[in-house]
């Protein structure tokens, strides 16, 4: 387990796991650790969503996918992991964001994924035998 995961586990904002055989089921948060710390991380996450555009996009995506409660916990966990990285590397939040922007610009294409040129349709493979003629 990495240190970031251990930190999230200590606070209790990781999913509870129910596993049997080859099946893995994830439940609600474990609620281990300090309830006050968990509450404060949630409040900090709610405040950060209003200030950080990347966290706001992440929150809105999770809000649509999972709902309000799970989106709040996901943002709190992400903020906590960011905090851990900042403490580990001894940097401030602006430097953390600058590194993230620099990393996004140098991201290489994922192996097995063709490069897309024009929108969502361009990643689909085209079978020439069944292709319809264009008019």
Backbone as numpy.savetxt, mean C-alpha at the origin, in Angstrom:
# Nx Ny Nz CAx CAy CAz Cx Cy Cz
10.67 -12.20 9.65 9.82 -11.02 9.65 10.72 -9.79 9.65
10.41 -8.84 8.76 11.22 -7.62 8.70 10.86 -6.70 9.86
11.70 -5.71 10.07 11.49 -4.80 11.19 10.21 -3.98 11.02
9.87 -3.60 9.77 8.63 -2.85 9.54 7.41 -3.69 9.92
7.45 -4.96 9.54 6.34 -5.85 9.87 6.27 -6.09 11.37
7.42 -6.19 12.01 7.45 -6.39 13.46 6.87 -5.17 14.17
7.14 -3.97 13.66 6.59 -2.76 14.24 5.07 -2.74 14.11
4.57 -3.06 12.92 3.11 -3.09 12.71 2.48 -4.17 13.58
3.15 -5.29 13.74 2.64 -6.35 14.59 2.61 -5.91 16.06
3.64 -5.22 16.50 3.72 -4.74 17.88 2.56 -3.79 18.20
2.23 -2.94 17.26 1.13 -1.99 17.47 -0.21 -2.69 17.34
-0.27 -3.75 16.56 -1.50 -4.51 16.42 -2.34 -4.10 15.24
-1.70 -3.59 14.18 -2.46 -3.20 12.98 -2.12 -4.12 11.81
-1.98 -5.40 12.11 -1.83 -6.42 11.08 -3.04 -7.36 11.19
-3.39 -8.04 10.11 -4.57 -8.91 10.17 -4.34 -10.17 11.00
-5.37 -10.57 11.71 -5.34 -11.84 12.43 -5.43 -12.95 11.39
-4.70 -14.04 11.62 -4.66 -15.11 10.63 -5.30 -16.38 11.19
-6.17 -16.97 10.38 -6.78 -18.27 10.67 -6.38 -19.20 9.53
-5.46 -20.12 9.78 -4.98 -20.98 8.71 -5.18 -22.44 9.11
-5.51 -23.24 8.11 -5.66 -24.67 8.33 -5.34 -25.36 7.02
-4.42 -26.29 7.08 -4.04 -27.00 5.85 -3.42 -26.03 4.87
-3.91 -26.02 3.66 -3.39 -25.13 2.63 -4.17 -23.84 2.49
-5.16 -23.63 3.36 -6.02 -22.46 3.23 -5.63 -21.41 4.26
-5.49 -20.18 3.81 -5.13 -19.06 4.68 -6.28 -18.06 4.67
-6.77 -17.71 5.85 -7.83 -16.71 5.98 -7.33 -15.60 6.89
-7.52 -14.37 6.47 -7.10 -13.22 7.26 -8.33 -12.55 7.83
-8.28 -12.22 9.11 -9.40 -11.59 9.79 -9.14 -10.13 10.08
-9.74 -9.63 11.14 -9.56 -8.24 11.56 -8.19 -8.02 12.18
-7.92 -6.79 12.58 -6.62 -6.48 13.17 -6.47 -7.21 14.50
-5.22 -7.50 14.86 -4.96 -8.31 16.04 -5.21 -7.56 17.35
-5.07 -6.24 17.34 -5.26 -5.39 18.51 -4.30 -5.73 19.64
-3.12 -6.19 19.28 -2.07 -6.37 20.28 -1.45 -5.00 20.53
-0.75 -4.86 21.61 -0.05 -3.62 21.88 -0.95 -2.56 22.50
-0.46 -1.36 22.50 -1.11 -0.25 23.17 -2.31 0.27 22.37
-3.50 0.30 22.98 -4.65 0.89 22.29 -4.46 2.38 22.01
-3.77 3.07 22.90 -3.52 4.50 22.70 -2.63 4.73 21.49
-1.57 3.93 21.36 -0.67 4.07 20.21 -1.41 3.77 18.91
-2.25 2.73 18.91 -3.03 2.38 17.72 -3.98 3.52 17.36
-4.62 4.11 18.37 -5.53 5.24 18.15 -4.77 6.43 17.56
-3.61 6.74 18.15 -2.84 7.90 17.69 -2.32 7.70 16.26
-1.94 6.46 15.92 -1.53 6.20 14.54 -2.68 6.38 13.58
-3.87 5.97 14.00 -5.05 6.17 13.16 -5.34 7.65 12.96
-5.23 8.44 14.02 -5.45 9.88 13.92 -4.39 10.53 13.04
-3.14 10.12 13.21 -2.05 10.66 12.39 -2.28 10.32 10.91
-2.76 9.11 10.66 -3.06 8.71 9.28 -4.17 9.55 8.68
-5.21 9.83 9.47 -6.32 10.66 8.98 -5.83 12.07 8.65
-4.93 12.59 9.47 -4.39 13.93 9.21 -3.46 13.91 7.99
-2.64 12.87 7.87 -1.68 12.78 6.76 -2.39 12.65 5.42
-3.55 12.01 5.41 -4.32 11.85 4.17 -4.71 13.22 3.61
-4.96 14.17 4.49 -5.35 15.51 4.03 -4.16 16.31 3.50
-2.93 15.91 3.89 -1.75 16.70 3.53 -0.88 16.07 2.44
-0.88 14.76 2.34 0.03 14.06 1.42 -0.77 13.51 0.23
-0.50 13.98 -0.99 -1.27 13.51 -2.15 -1.14 12.01 -2.41
0.05 11.42 -2.16 0.22 9.98 -2.38 -0.63 9.17 -1.41
-0.63 9.58 -0.14 -1.46 8.89 0.84 -2.94 9.09 0.55
-3.30 10.26 0.03 -4.70 10.53 -0.31 -5.17 9.59 -1.42
-4.33 9.41 -2.45 -4.69 8.48 -3.53 -4.82 7.05 -3.00
-3.86 6.66 -2.16 -3.90 5.32 -1.57 -5.17 5.14 -0.74
-5.50 6.13 0.08 -6.69 6.06 0.94 -7.96 5.96 0.10
-8.06 6.78 -0.93 -9.28 6.75 -1.77 -9.43 5.41 -2.48
-8.30 4.85 -2.94 -8.36 3.54 -3.59 -8.83 2.47 -2.61
-8.26 2.46 -1.40 -8.66 1.48 -0.39 -10.09 1.72 0.09
-10.50 2.97 0.13 -11.86 3.29 0.54 -12.87 2.67 -0.42
-12.60 2.77 -1.71 -13.49 2.16 -2.70 -13.42 0.64 -2.66
-12.22 0.10 -2.46 -12.05 -1.36 -2.48 -12.58 -2.03 -1.23
-12.28 -1.46 -0.06 -12.47 -2.17 1.20 -13.43 -1.52 2.18
-13.68 -0.22 2.05 -14.55 0.45 3.00 -13.76 1.34 3.96
-14.49 2.10 4.77 -13.90 3.14 5.61 -12.93 2.61 6.66
-13.34 1.64 7.44 -12.51 1.15 8.54 -11.21 0.54 8.06
-11.29 -0.30 7.03 -10.09 -0.95 6.52 -9.17 0.05 5.83
-9.75 1.07 5.19 -8.93 2.10 4.55 -8.16 2.89 5.61
-8.80 3.20 6.72 -8.12 3.93 7.79 -6.97 3.12 8.38
-7.21 1.83 8.61 -6.15 0.97 9.16 -5.01 0.83 8.16
-5.32 0.71 6.87 -4.28 0.58 5.85 -3.41 1.84 5.80
-4.02 3.01 5.90 -3.25 4.26 5.90 -2.40 4.36 7.15
-2.96 3.98 8.30 -2.19 4.04 9.56 -0.99 3.11 9.47
-1.17 1.93 8.92 -0.06 0.98 8.78 1.00 1.52 7.83
0.56 2.06 6.69 1.50 2.62 5.72 2.28 3.78 6.33
1.60 4.63 7.09 2.28 5.75 7.74 3.27 5.25 8.79
2.91 4.21 9.51 3.82 3.64 10.50 5.06 3.06 9.86
4.91 2.40 8.72 6.07 1.85 8.02 6.95 2.97 7.49
6.32 4.06 7.02 7.10 5.22 6.59 7.88 5.80 7.77
7.24 5.85 8.92 7.91 6.35 10.12 9.12 5.49 10.45
8.96 4.18 10.38 10.06 3.28 10.67 11.23 3.51 9.71
10.94 3.64 8.42 11.98 3.87 7.42 12.70 5.19 7.70
11.95 6.22 8.06 12.55 7.52 8.36 13.45 7.43 9.58
13.04 6.71 10.60 13.89 6.54 11.78 15.13 5.71 11.46
14.95 4.65 10.69 16.07 3.79 10.34 17.12 4.53 9.52
16.66 5.32 8.53 17.58 6.03 7.65 17.96 7.42 8.15
17.35 7.84 9.26 17.59 9.15 9.86 17.35 10.28 8.86
16.15 10.28 8.26 15.77 11.32 7.29 14.45 11.93 7.73
14.10 13.09 7.16 12.82 13.71 7.45 11.81 13.31 6.37
10.56 13.76 6.53 9.49 13.32 5.64 9.68 13.85 4.22
10.20 15.08 4.08 10.43 15.63 2.74 11.47 14.79 1.99
12.53 14.38 2.69 13.54 13.53 2.06 12.94 12.17 1.69
12.09 11.63 2.54 11.43 10.36 2.24 10.61 10.49 0.96
9.83 11.57 0.84 9.00 11.78 -0.35 9.87 12.00 -1.59
10.98 12.74 -1.42 11.89 12.98 -2.55 12.47 11.66 -3.06
12.86 10.79 -2.14 13.39 9.47 -2.54 12.33 8.66 -3.26
11.10 8.75 -2.80 10.02 8.02 -3.44 9.76 8.51 -4.86
9.81 9.83 -5.06 9.61 10.38 -6.41 10.74 9.94 -7.32
11.98 9.97 -6.81 13.13 9.57 -7.61 13.02 8.09 -7.98
12.56 7.27 -7.04 12.44 5.84 -7.29 11.34 5.57 -8.32
10.25 6.33 -8.29 9.17 6.12 -9.25 9.62 6.46 -10.66
10.51 7.44 -10.81 10.99 7.83 -12.14 11.90 6.78 -12.74
12.60 6.01 -11.90 13.56 5.03 -12.40 13.02 3.61 -12.36
11.72 3.44 -12.20 11.14 2.09 -12.14 11.26 1.42 -13.50
11.76 0.20 -13.46 11.91 -0.57 -14.69 10.62 -1.34 -14.97
10.36 -1.65 -16.23 9.16 -2.45 -16.54 9.22 -3.81 -15.86
8.07 -4.32 -15.50 7.97 -5.62 -14.84 8.19 -6.71 -15.87
8.95 -7.72 -15.50 9.23 -8.84 -16.40 7.92 -9.52 -16.79
7.76 -9.79 -18.05 6.58 -10.48 -18.53 5.45 -9.55 -18.93
5.55 -8.28 -18.61 4.52 -7.32 -18.98 5.01 -6.51 -20.17
4.29 -6.54 -21.29 4.71 -5.74 -22.43 4.54 -4.25 -22.12
5.34 -3.44 -22.77 5.22 -2.01 -22.56 3.94 -1.52 -23.21
3.24 -0.63 -22.51 1.98 -0.10 -23.03 2.24 1.24 -23.67
1.55 1.46 -24.75 1.73 2.72 -25.44 0.55 3.65 -25.30
-0.65 3.13 -25.57 -1.81 4.01 -25.61 -2.97 3.43 -24.82
-3.00 3.65 -23.55 -4.14 3.27 -22.74 -4.19 1.81 -22.35
-5.33 1.43 -21.78 -5.49 0.11 -21.18 -5.56 -1.01 -22.21
-6.02 -0.72 -23.42 -6.21 -1.79 -24.39 -4.89 -2.30 -24.95
-3.84 -1.50 -24.89 -2.61 -1.87 -25.56 -1.85 -2.99 -24.86
-2.21 -3.36 -23.62 -1.50 -4.45 -22.96 -2.08 -5.82 -23.27
-3.22 -5.86 -23.94 -3.83 -7.13 -24.26 -3.15 -7.75 -25.47
-2.86 -9.05 -25.43 -2.25 -9.68 -26.60 -3.27 -9.76 -27.74
-2.78 -9.59 -28.94 -3.65 -9.61 -30.10 -3.36 -10.87 -30.89
-4.40 -11.66 -31.13 -4.27 -12.85 -31.95 -4.60 -12.44 -33.39
-3.61 -12.50 -34.26 -3.78 -12.03 -35.64 -4.82 -12.85 -36.40
-5.00 -14.11 -36.04 -5.95 -14.96 -36.76 -7.39 -14.54 -36.48
-7.68 -14.05 -35.30 -9.05 -13.68 -34.96 -9.27 -12.18 -34.95
-8.30 -11.44 -35.40 -8.39 -9.98 -35.39 -9.39 -9.50 -36.43
-10.25 -8.56 -36.04 -11.22 -7.99 -36.96 -10.55 -6.92 -37.82
-10.95 -6.81 -39.06 -10.37 -5.77 -39.90 -10.81 -4.38 -39.43
-9.89 -3.43 -39.55 -10.23 -2.04 -39.19 -10.78 -1.33 -40.38
-11.77 -0.49 -40.20 -12.41 0.25 -41.30 -11.93 1.65 -41.35
